[in-house]
């Protein structure tokens, strides 16, 4: 066991899945959870956590060796800013936030030196949210970014422990700076979400949309699946990574305009070449996923 006690802050799909994965991997003797005062009775009764963590509500010192922050980005930043007094010296704090620069800045400013912070982001999950979708195998074979709050990404004992933890729950650790992470996820995660949302809104605004939807097949379902995502989570993502997301969307808009012009002008050779290039990329993504990222 890596830890005697793990405390999970935010026991939804990601936090619940981490608790289940940690239990399955026997990472800790005791796992508690806290969700900002919301009831966790079902998380306890279903065995996701052993007990509710009372320290963060009462202001006492939490006995956890590892605190796993799986709340929305704004709530993670608030925790790092306001709850440092409830974290015992020598503990490791890590997070699962979808953007990293603002979270790492908050950790650097809010946590004392005797508490180690290691930023993280599991590239796992879905458009669903909540404890009902928690799954012990969620992280298996998924990339899991690790970012140290130290300038220049210095390896430390805490970073090594988090890397070992990720491997124990089946994830594939990938070390990046906060800036590298936020630039990459704007393109591989955030832009796809917003493109899916924009496509869905465009369909809603199209005259005769109800009749069109009767013709919808699996292709449209695939393209709009992400539009089911919860705005309460995505608002924080868009606010905390706005510059990179705007740049990524500008690239998509540019390619859409090129595609529109090719269709309008009848330049189908160029359009066919674009199809081939896009197909090659999809094949590369599929191979990387099937080969565990290699």
Secondary structure as UniProt FT lines:
FT   STRAND          3..9
FT   HELIX           13..24
FT   TURN            25..26
FT   STRAND          28..34
FT   TURN            36..37
FT   HELIX           41..45
FT   TURN            46..47
FT   STRAND          51..52
FT   HELIX           55..58
FT   STRAND          66..69
FT   HELIX           73..82
FT   HELIX           84..86
FT   TURN            89..90
FT   STRAND          92..95
FT   HELIX           101..110
FT   TURN            113..114
FT   STRAND          116..122
FT   HELIX           131..133
FT   TURN            136..141
FT   STRAND          143..148
FT   TURN            151..152
FT   HELIX           157..168
FT   TURN            169..170
FT   STRAND          172..175
FT   HELIX           178..185
FT   HELIX           186..190
FT   HELIX           191..205
FT   TURN            207..208
FT   HELIX           209..213
FT   TURN            214..215
FT   HELIX           218..224
FT   HELIX           225..228
FT   HELIX           231..240
FT   HELIX           242..265
FT   HELIX           268..290
FT   TURN            291..293
//
